[in-house]
Amino acid sequence: MDPDASDEMTDHLVDFFDRIAPSYDSWAGGQHERVAARLVDVASPQKGEHVLDVGTGTGLVAHIIAPRVSPGSVIGIDLSEQMLAIARSKMSADRRSTTNKTVQFLGMAAEQLVFKPETFELVTMGEALAYLSDPNDALVEAHRVLRPGGRLAVSVQRRSLSTRAQDLFFQGLAPLARRHSLSLPRYSSERARFGEPDVLPQLLKGAGFDVTRMTEMVTGGRTRDAHEWTDLMAGAGPLPHTLIRALGPRYRTELEADVESAMESLGDPDDAFRYHHSYLIAVARKR
Ligand SMILES: C[S@@+](CC[C@H](N)C(=O)[O-])C[C@H]1O[C@@H](n2cnc3c(N)ncnc32)[C@H](O)[C@@H]1O
C-alpha cells in the first residue's frame, strides 16, 4: 500500500472505531468482552508484571488484566480517542483505587511505541492485529519492548469459519458499494487469513517469536430477521458499517429485502441468518 493510501485507510479505520465506540462493548451480546476474557486467561498474567495492551480500544483486555498484575502495571494504547475515552471512563471514581494506579490509557500508534526496549513482560493484542496500519512493524515493536523471554498474546478473528450466510452477505457488499457509488478504502484480502492456524504462527515467527500455545474460540447464533442481521453486521467492520449507515430508509429496506432473499437462496432454513464468531488465540515467546 502506498503511504497516502495507508494514511487514508488508517483515518477511515479510526473514524469507524470512533463512531462505534459507544456500542462496542455491547456488540453481539458482549462478544468482544468474552474474547478479551479468554485471551487474558490464555496469556496468564502474573502479579507484579508490566503489560502493554496494543489496540486497547475500550480497554476490555487491560481492565481484566489490571487486578491480576497489581502492584505491576498495564498500559493500553490506541489511536481512537473515542475508544480511549470509554476505556478511561471505566476507571474508578476513587483516585486512590489500586486499579487506577495500575492501569493507564495513552494515544499512540502500535507501529511507533515510545517505550524503551525490554520494558514489559507481556504484550497483548486483542482483536487488533488485522486492523493495524502495518501489522509486521507492530509485531517488531512488540518484540523490541518485551524483556527477554517475554510473552506476546494475540487474538485474531478466524474468518474461514464464517457461515454460508455470512459469506453470502459479505460477498454482496462490494457490488452494493458500487451501486451506491461509494468507494471505500480496504486492506488487502491477505489480512482475512491472519487468524488461520497455518498463517498466524508464521507471522509471529517472522517477527522473532515462537508460539507456545494456540487455542480456538468459536461462538455463534442466529438473528431473528434481516433487520437484526443487518444491524449486527454493521458492527462487524468498517466496510459494512459505512455502507449500511450511508443508506437512507428506502435503500435500507431494499437491502433487507435482498438479505431476506439471499437467506432463502441458501436452501436450508437452518443456515439462514446463522453466524459464527471464531477466533484464534496464540501466546508466543520472544526469541
Ligand atoms: C477491534 S478493536 C480491539 C479492541 C480491544 N483490544 C478488544 O480486545 O476488544 C481494534 C482497535 O485497534 C485500534 N487500532 C487500529 N489501528 C491502530 C494502530 N495503528 N495503532 C494503535 N491502535 C490501533 C482501533 O482504534 C481499535 O480500537
PDBQT file of the ligand as one rigid body, heavy atoms in Angstrom, charges set to zero:
ROOT
HETATM    1  C1  LIG A 301     -11.316  -4.445  17.219  1.00  0.00    +0.000 C 
HETATM    2  S1  LIG A 301     -10.654  -3.221  18.274  1.00  0.00    +0.000 S 
HETATM    3  C2  LIG A 301      -9.979  -4.188  19.595  1.00  0.00    +0.000 C 
HETATM    4  C3  LIG A 301     -10.193  -3.567  20.952  1.00  0.00    +0.000 C 
HETATM    5  C4  LIG A 301      -9.770  -4.409  22.149  1.00  0.00    +0.000 C 
HETATM    6  N1  LIG A 301      -8.358  -4.732  22.131  1.00  0.00    +0.000 N 
HETATM    7  C5  LIG A 301     -10.560  -5.695  22.296  1.00  0.00    +0.000 C 
HETATM    8  O1  LIG A 301      -9.953  -6.739  22.608  1.00  0.00    +0.000 OA
HETATM    9  O2  LIG A 301     -11.792  -5.690  22.146  1.00  0.00    +0.000 OA
HETATM   10  C6  LIG A 301      -9.172  -2.719  17.401  1.00  0.00    +0.000 C 
HETATM   11  C7  LIG A 301      -8.549  -1.458  17.975  1.00  0.00    +0.000 C 
HETATM   12  O3  LIG A 301      -7.286  -1.227  17.320  1.00  0.00    +0.000 OA
HETATM   13  C8  LIG A 301      -7.117   0.187  17.220  1.00  0.00    +0.000 C 
HETATM   14  N2  LIG A 301      -6.104   0.494  16.213  1.00  0.00    +0.000 N 
HETATM   15  C9  LIG A 301      -6.213   0.411  14.861  1.00  0.00    +0.000 A 
HETATM   16  N3  LIG A 301      -5.055   0.761  14.266  1.00  0.00    +0.000 NA
HETATM   17  C10 LIG A 301      -4.194   1.066  15.263  1.00  0.00    +0.000 A 
HETATM   18  C11 LIG A 301      -2.808   1.467  15.282  1.00  0.00    +0.000 A 
HETATM   19  N4  LIG A 301      -2.122   1.575  14.164  1.00  0.00    +0.000 N 
HETATM   20  N5  LIG A 301      -2.232   1.684  16.491  1.00  0.00    +0.000 NA
HETATM   21  C12 LIG A 301      -2.926   1.535  17.646  1.00  0.00    +0.000 A 
HETATM   22  N6  LIG A 301      -4.230   1.148  17.686  1.00  0.00    +0.000 NA
HETATM   23  C13 LIG A 301      -4.845   0.918  16.510  1.00  0.00    +0.000 A 
HETATM   24  C14 LIG A 301      -8.506   0.683  16.866  1.00  0.00    +0.000 C 
HETATM   25  O4  LIG A 301      -8.661   2.069  17.105  1.00  0.00    +0.000 OA
HETATM   26  C15 LIG A 301      -9.384  -0.198  17.744  1.00  0.00    +0.000 C 
HETATM   27  O5  LIG A 301      -9.688   0.418  18.973  1.00  0.00    +0.000 OA
ENDROOT
TORSDOF 0
